[in-house]
Amino acid sequence: MDSRLRARVIAEWRGLPETPLVRESARLVREPLTSLMQALGLGDRLREDEVKGAWREVVGEFLATHSTPHSVKDGVLYVRVLQPTLHFEFERNLKPQIVQKLRARFGTKIVRDVRFRIG
């Protein structure tokens, strides 16, 4: 069946002219939302949420359940750690690896250092 004939039959049956669906105009919500946030000066806040969301992937399941990224200020990610022993482990052994992973993922402007606090 010819597509124009099909469209006309459907339009008659519905009682309305059928408008074709334009698929090229569909965009992800993230695209205009990101542009709007940048225009409002909230782009840094959006990046902060992305960094916080990636914490579990960067440090792993166990460490993520015992620590929480709190904020990003001036390129420094502040993380709250529940136990002093984990705080020591983060500071002494894991910090260089974590900073390297975050820089590789987000760039040096977004995260240049990580600081851990008990609490």
ABEGO torsion letter per residue (X at the ends): XBAAAAAAAAAAAAGBBBBBBBAAABBBAAAAAAAAAAAAGAAAAAAAAAAAAAAAAAAEAAAAAABBBABBBGGBBBBBBABAAAAAAAAAAAAAAAAAAAAAAAEAAABABBBBBBX
